[in-house]
Amino acid sequence: MTVKTTSYKIKEFREEKGWSQEELANKSNVSRSIISELETGKRIATGTVTLMKIAKALEVPMREIFLN
Protein backbone atom coordinates (compact mmCIF):
# COMPACT_ATOMS: atom_id res chain seq x y z
CA MET A 1 0.00 0.00 0.00
CA THR A 2 1.21 3.46 -0.77
CA VAL A 3 -0.06 6.82 0.38
CA LYS A 4 -0.64 7.75 -3.26
CA THR A 5 -2.79 4.68 -3.91
CA THR A 6 -4.90 5.21 -0.80
CA SER A 7 -5.28 8.94 -1.49
CA TYR A 8 -6.26 8.35 -5.10
CA LYS A 9 -8.75 5.61 -4.30
CA ILE A 10 -10.60 7.56 -1.61
CA LYS A 11 -10.96 10.52 -3.95
CA GLU A 12 -11.89 8.29 -6.89
CA PHE A 13 -14.68 6.51 -4.98
CA ARG A 14 -15.96 9.80 -3.56
CA GLU A 15 -16.09 11.43 -7.00
CA GLU A 16 -17.82 8.36 -8.50
CA LYS A 17 -20.62 9.00 -6.00
CA GLY A 18 -20.68 12.67 -6.99
CA TRP A 19 -20.00 13.68 -3.39
CA SER A 20 -18.06 16.62 -2.06
CA GLN A 21 -15.56 16.09 0.73
CA GLU A 22 -18.14 17.62 3.08
CA GLU A 23 -20.76 15.06 2.04
CA LEU A 24 -18.34 12.18 2.64
CA ALA A 25 -17.43 13.70 5.99
CA ASN A 26 -21.08 13.82 7.03
CA LYS A 27 -21.80 10.28 5.84
CA SER A 28 -18.67 8.77 7.41
CA ASN A 29 -18.48 10.84 10.60
CA VAL A 30 -14.88 11.71 9.71
CA SER A 31 -13.96 15.39 9.59
CA ARG A 32 -13.69 17.08 6.21
CA SER A 33 -10.17 18.23 7.06
CA ILE A 34 -9.03 14.63 7.65
CA ILE A 35 -10.62 13.51 4.37
CA SER A 36 -8.89 16.38 2.57
CA GLU A 37 -5.53 15.48 4.14
CA LEU A 38 -5.98 11.81 3.22
CA GLU A 39 -6.89 12.65 -0.38
CA THR A 40 -3.93 14.99 -0.83
CA GLY A 41 -1.45 12.65 0.84
CA LYS A 42 -0.77 15.09 3.68
CA ARG A 43 -1.99 12.47 6.15
CA ILE A 44 -1.13 8.79 6.14
CA ALA A 45 -4.12 6.55 6.78
CA THR A 46 -2.85 4.55 9.73
CA GLY A 47 -6.09 4.17 11.65
CA THR A 48 -8.27 1.31 10.50
CA VAL A 49 -11.31 2.80 12.25
CA THR A 50 -11.14 5.92 10.08
CA LEU A 51 -10.71 3.90 6.91
CA MET A 52 -13.55 1.56 7.90
CA LYS A 53 -15.87 4.55 8.38
CA ILE A 54 -14.90 5.98 4.99
CA ALA A 55 -15.22 2.63 3.21
CA LYS A 56 -18.63 1.99 4.80
CA ALA A 57 -19.90 5.41 3.75
CA LEU A 58 -18.60 4.84 0.21
CA GLU A 59 -20.16 1.35 0.21
CA VAL A 60 -16.91 -0.34 -0.82
CA PRO A 61 -14.91 -3.08 0.91
CA MET A 62 -12.01 -1.52 2.81
CA ARG A 63 -9.51 -3.58 0.80
CA GLU A 64 -10.63 -1.76 -2.37
CA ILE A 65 -9.12 1.44 -1.02
CA PHE A 66 -5.70 -0.24 -1.02
CA LEU A 67 -5.83 -1.90 -4.46
CA ASN A 68 -4.20 -0.37 -7.51
N, CA, C and O atoms as a GROMACS GRO file, in nm:
protein
  272
    1MET      N    1   0.084  -0.118   0.000
    1MET     CA    2   0.000   0.000   0.000
    1MET      C    3   0.088   0.124   0.000
    1MET      O    4   0.188   0.130   0.071
    2THR      N    5   0.050   0.219  -0.079
    2THR     CA    6   0.121   0.346  -0.077
    2THR      C    7   0.023   0.457  -0.042
    2THR      O    8  -0.098   0.443  -0.059
    3VAL      N    9   0.078   0.567   0.006
    3VAL     CA   10  -0.006   0.682   0.038
    3VAL      C   11  -0.077   0.729  -0.088
    3VAL      O   12  -0.195   0.764  -0.083
    4LYS      N   13  -0.006   0.729  -0.200
    4LYS     CA   14  -0.064   0.775  -0.326
    4LYS      C   15  -0.183   0.689  -0.367
    4LYS      O   16  -0.286   0.742  -0.408
    5THR      N   17  -0.170   0.558  -0.355
    5THR     CA   18  -0.279   0.468  -0.391
    5THR      C   19  -0.400   0.493  -0.303
    5THR      O   20  -0.512   0.507  -0.354
    6THR      N   21  -0.380   0.499  -0.173
    6THR     CA   22  -0.490   0.521  -0.080
    6THR      C   23  -0.556   0.656  -0.106
    6THR      O   24  -0.679   0.665  -0.112
    7SER      N   25  -0.476   0.760  -0.123
    7SER     CA   26  -0.528   0.894  -0.149
    7SER      C   27  -0.612   0.896  -0.276
    7SER      O   28  -0.723   0.949  -0.278
    8TYR      N   29  -0.558   0.837  -0.381
    8TYR     CA   30  -0.626   0.835  -0.510
    8TYR      C   31  -0.758   0.758  -0.502
    8TYR      O   32  -0.859   0.802  -0.556
    9LYS      N   33  -0.756   0.645  -0.434
    9LYS     CA   34  -0.875   0.560  -0.430
    9LYS      C   35  -0.988   0.626  -0.350
    9LYS      O   36  -1.104   0.621  -0.392
   10ILE      N   37  -0.956   0.688  -0.238
   10ILE     CA   38  -1.060   0.756  -0.160
   10ILE      C   39  -1.125   0.864  -0.246
   10ILE      O   40  -1.248   0.874  -0.252
   11LYS      N   41  -1.043   0.945  -0.310
   11LYS     CA   42  -1.096   1.052  -0.395
   11LYS      C   43  -1.174   0.995  -0.512
   11LYS      O   44  -1.281   1.046  -0.546
   12GLU      N   45  -1.122   0.890  -0.574
   12GLU     CA   46  -1.189   0.829  -0.689
   12GLU      C   47  -1.328   0.778  -0.650
   12GLU      O   48  -1.426   0.806  -0.720
   13PHE      N   49  -1.338   0.704  -0.541
   13PHE     CA   50  -1.468   0.651  -0.498
   13PHE      C   51  -1.563   0.764  -0.460
   13PHE      O   52  -1.682   0.758  -0.490
   14ARG      N   53  -1.512   0.867  -0.395
   14ARG     CA   54  -1.596   0.980  -0.356
   14ARG      C   55  -1.651   1.051  -0.480
   14ARG      O   56  -1.770   1.083  -0.486
   15GLU      N   57  -1.565   1.074  -0.578
   15GLU     CA   58  -1.609   1.143  -0.700
   15GLU      C   59  -1.705   1.058  -0.782
   15GLU      O   60  -1.795   1.112  -0.846
   16GLU      N   61  -1.688   0.925  -0.780
   16GLU     CA   62  -1.782   0.836  -0.849
   16GLU      C   63  -1.923   0.852  -0.793
   16GLU      O   64  -2.022   0.838  -0.866
   17LYS      N   65  -1.932   0.880  -0.664
   17LYS     CA   66  -2.062   0.900  -0.600
   17LYS      C   67  -2.115   1.041  -0.625
   17LYS      O   68  -2.232   1.070  -0.599
   18GLY      N   69  -2.028   1.129  -0.677
   18GLY     CA   70  -2.068   1.267  -0.699
   18GLY      C   71  -2.074   1.348  -0.569
   18GLY      O   72  -2.146   1.447  -0.560
   19TRP      N   73  -1.998   1.304  -0.470
   19TRP     CA   74  -2.000   1.368  -0.339
   19TRP      C   75  -1.886   1.467  -0.324
   19TRP      O   76  -1.778   1.449  -0.381
   20SER      N   77  -1.912   1.570  -0.248
   20SER     CA   78  -1.806   1.662  -0.206
   20SER      C   79  -1.736   1.599  -0.085
   20SER      O   80  -1.783   1.501  -0.028
   21GLN      N   81  -1.623   1.657  -0.048
   21GLN     CA   82  -1.556   1.609   0.073
   21GLN      C   83  -1.647   1.627   0.195
   21GLN      O   84  -1.647   1.544   0.285
   22GLU      N   85  -1.722   1.736   0.196
   22GLU     CA   86  -1.814   1.762   0.308
   22GLU      C   87  -1.922   1.654   0.318
   22GLU      O   88  -1.957   1.610   0.427
   23GLU      N   89  -1.974   1.611   0.203
   23GLU     CA   90  -2.076   1.506   0.204
   23GLU      C   91  -2.019   1.375   0.258
   23GLU      O   92  -2.082   1.307   0.339
   24LEU      N   93  -1.898   1.340   0.213
   24LEU     CA   94  -1.834   1.218   0.264
   24LEU      C   95  -1.809   1.231   0.414
   24LEU      O   96  -1.827   1.135   0.488
   25ALA      N   97  -1.767   1.348   0.456
   25ALA     CA   98  -1.743   1.370   0.599
   25ALA      C   99  -1.870   1.346   0.680
   25ALA      O  100  -1.868   1.280   0.783
   26ASN      N  101  -1.980   1.400   0.632
   26ASN     CA  102  -2.108   1.382   0.703
   26ASN      C  103  -2.153   1.237   0.705
   26ASN      O  104  -2.203   1.189   0.806
   27LYS      N  105  -2.135   1.167   0.594
   27LYS     CA  106  -2.180   1.028   0.584
   27LYS      C  107  -2.090   0.931   0.662
   27LYS      O  108  -2.136   0.827   0.709
   28SER      N  109  -1.962   0.966   0.676
   28SER     CA  110  -1.867   0.877   0.741
   28SER      C  111  -1.837   0.915   0.886
   28SER      O  112  -1.777   0.837   0.960
   29ASN      N  113  -1.880   1.033   0.927
   29ASN     CA  114  -1.848   1.084   1.060
   29ASN      C  115  -1.697   1.100   1.079
   29ASN      O  116  -1.644   1.078   1.187
   30VAL      N  117  -1.630   1.138   0.970
   30VAL     CA  118  -1.488   1.171   0.971
   30VAL      C  119  -1.480   1.316   0.926
   30VAL      O  120  -1.548   1.355   0.831
   31SER      N  121  -1.398   1.397   0.992
   31SER     CA  122  -1.396   1.539   0.959
   31SER      C  123  -1.352   1.564   0.815
   31SER      O  124  -1.274   1.487   0.758
   32ARG      N  125  -1.404   1.672   0.757
   32ARG     CA  126  -1.369   1.708   0.621
   32ARG      C  127  -1.220   1.735   0.609
   32ARG      O  128  -1.159   1.702   0.508
   33SER      N  129  -1.161   1.794   0.712
   33SER     CA  130  -1.017   1.823   0.706
   33SER      C  131  -0.935   1.695   0.700
   33SER      O  132  -0.833   1.690   0.630
   34ILE      N  133  -0.975   1.591   0.771
   34ILE     CA  134  -0.903   1.463   0.764
   34ILE      C  135  -0.920   1.401   0.627
   34ILE      O  136  -0.823   1.350   0.571
   35ILE      N  137  -1.040   1.405   0.571
   35ILE     CA  138  -1.062   1.351   0.437
   35ILE      C  139  -0.976   1.426   0.336
   35ILE      O  140  -0.915   1.365   0.248
   36SER      N  141  -0.971   1.558   0.347
   36SER     CA  142  -0.888   1.638   0.257
   36SER      C  143  -0.741   1.599   0.269
   36SER      O  144  -0.673   1.582   0.168
   37GLU      N  145  -0.693   1.586   0.392
   37GLU     CA  146  -0.553   1.548   0.414
   37GLU      C  147  -0.523   1.408   0.361
   37GLU      O  148  -0.415   1.385   0.306
   38LEU      N  149  -0.617   1.316   0.376
   38LEU     CA  150  -0.598   1.181   0.322
   38LEU      C  151  -0.592   1.185   0.170
   38LEU      O  152  -0.506   1.120   0.110
   39GLU      N  153  -0.683   1.260   0.108
   39GLU     CA  154  -0.689   1.265  -0.038
   39GLU      C  155  -0.568   1.333  -0.100
   39GLU      O  156  -0.528   1.300  -0.212
   40THR      N  157  -0.509   1.427  -0.029
   40THR     CA  158  -0.393   1.499  -0.083
   40THR      C  159  -0.260   1.436  -0.041
   40THR      O  160  -0.154   1.482  -0.083
   41GLY      N  161  -0.266   1.332   0.040
   41GLY     CA  162  -0.145   1.265   0.084
   41GLY      C  163  -0.074   1.336   0.198
   41GLY      O  164   0.038   1.299   0.233
   42LYS      N  165  -0.137   1.437   0.256
   42LYS     CA  166  -0.076   1.509   0.368
   42LYS      C  167  -0.090   1.431   0.498
   42LYS      O  168  -0.023   1.460   0.597
   43ARG      N  169  -0.178   1.333   0.498
   43ARG     CA  170  -0.199   1.247   0.615
   43ARG      C  171  -0.192   1.103   0.568
   43ARG      O  172  -0.248   1.067   0.465
   44ILE      N  173  -0.122   1.022   0.644
   44ILE     CA  174  -0.113   0.879   0.614
   44ILE      C  175  -0.225   0.809   0.689
   44ILE      O  176  -0.244   0.830   0.809
   45ALA      N  177  -0.299   0.727   0.618
   45ALA     CA  178  -0.412   0.655   0.678
   45ALA      C  179  -0.359   0.538   0.759
   45ALA      O  180  -0.339   0.428   0.706
   46THR      N  181  -0.337   0.561   0.887
   46THR     CA  182  -0.285   0.455   0.973
   46THR      C  183  -0.394   0.394   1.060
   46THR      O  184  -0.378   0.283   1.110
   47GLY      N  185  -0.502   0.466   1.079
   47GLY     CA  186  -0.609   0.417   1.165
   47GLY      C  187  -0.713   0.338   1.087
   47GLY      O  188  -0.777   0.392   0.997
   48THR      N  189  -0.729   0.213   1.122
   48THR     CA  190  -0.827   0.131   1.050
   48THR      C  191  -0.970   0.176   1.078
   48THR      O  192  -1.057   0.157   0.993
   49VAL      N  193  -0.995   0.235   1.194
   49VAL     CA  194  -1.131   0.280   1.225
   49VAL      C  195  -1.172   0.390   1.127
   49VAL      O  196  -1.284   0.388   1.076
   50THR      N  197  -1.084   0.484   1.102
   50THR     CA  198  -1.114   0.592   1.008
   50THR      C  199  -1.139   0.537   0.869
   50THR      O  200  -1.236   0.575   0.804
   51LEU      N  201  -1.053   0.448   0.824
   51LEU     CA  202  -1.071   0.390   0.691
   51LEU      C  203  -1.197   0.305   0.682
   51LEU      O  204  -1.263   0.302   0.579
   52MET      N  205  -1.231   0.235   0.790
   52MET     CA  206  -1.355   0.156   0.790
   52MET      C  207  -1.477   0.247   0.778
   52MET      O  208  -1.571   0.215   0.706
   53LYS      N  209  -1.475   0.360   0.847
   53LYS     CA  210  -1.587   0.454   0.838
   53LYS      C  211  -1.601   0.509   0.696
   53LYS      O  212  -1.712   0.519   0.643
   54ILE      N  213  -1.488   0.544   0.635
   54ILE     CA  214  -1.490   0.598   0.499
   54ILE      C  215  -1.538   0.492   0.401
   54ILE      O  216  -1.623   0.519   0.316
   55ALA      N  217  -1.483   0.372   0.412
   55ALA     CA  218  -1.522   0.263   0.321
   55ALA      C  219  -1.671   0.231   0.335
   55ALA      O  220  -1.740   0.210   0.235
   56LYS      N  221  -1.721   0.228   0.457
   56LYS     CA  222  -1.863   0.199   0.480
   56LYS      C  223  -1.950   0.306   0.416
   56LYS      O  224  -2.050   0.275   0.350
   57ALA      N  225  -1.914   0.432   0.434
   57ALA     CA  226  -1.990   0.541   0.375
   57ALA      C  227  -1.989   0.533   0.223
   57ALA      O  228  -2.089   0.561   0.157
   58LEU      N  229  -1.874   0.496   0.167
   58LEU     CA  230  -1.860   0.484   0.021
   58LEU      C  231  -1.920   0.355  -0.033
   58LEU      O  232  -1.933   0.337  -0.154
   59GLU      N  233  -1.958   0.265   0.057
   59GLU     CA  234  -2.016   0.135   0.021
   59GLU      C  235  -1.919   0.051  -0.062
   59GLU      O  236  -1.957  -0.010  -0.163
   60VAL      N  237  -1.793   0.049  -0.018
   60VAL     CA  238  -1.691  -0.034  -0.082
   60VAL      C  239  -1.618  -0.114   0.026
   60VAL      O  240  -1.604  -0.065   0.139
   61PRO      N  241  -1.572  -0.235  -0.006
   61PRO     CA  242  -1.491  -0.308   0.091
   61PRO      C  243  -1.363  -0.229   0.119
   61PRO      O  244  -1.305  -0.170   0.028
   62MET      N  245  -1.320  -0.229   0.244
   62MET     CA  246  -1.201  -0.152   0.281
   62MET      C  247  -1.080  -0.189   0.196
   62MET      O  248  -0.998  -0.103   0.164
   63ARG      N  249  -1.067  -0.315   0.160
   63ARG     CA  250  -0.951  -0.358   0.080
   63ARG      C  251  -0.944  -0.286  -0.055
   63ARG      O  252  -0.836  -0.268  -0.110
   64GLU      N  253  -1.061  -0.245  -0.108
   64GLU     CA  254  -1.063  -0.176  -0.237
   64GLU      C  255  -0.988  -0.043  -0.232
   64GLU      O  256  -0.935   0.002  -0.334
   65ILE      N  257  -0.983   0.017  -0.116
   65ILE     CA  258  -0.912   0.144  -0.102
   65ILE      C  259  -0.762   0.125  -0.120
   65ILE      O  260  -0.691   0.218  -0.158
   66PHE      N  261  -0.713   0.003  -0.094
   66PHE     CA  262  -0.570  -0.024  -0.102
   66PHE      C  263  -0.525  -0.084  -0.235
   66PHE      O  264  -0.405  -0.093  -0.261
   67LEU      N  265  -0.619  -0.126  -0.319
   67LEU     CA  266  -0.583  -0.190  -0.446
   67LEU      C  267  -0.549  -0.088  -0.552
   67LEU      O  268  -0.605   0.022  -0.556
   68ASN      N  269  -0.457  -0.125  -0.639
   68ASN     CA  270  -0.420  -0.038  -0.752
   68ASN      C  271  -0.526  -0.041  -0.858
   68ASN      O  272  -0.513   0.027  -0.960
   0.00000   0.00000   0.00000
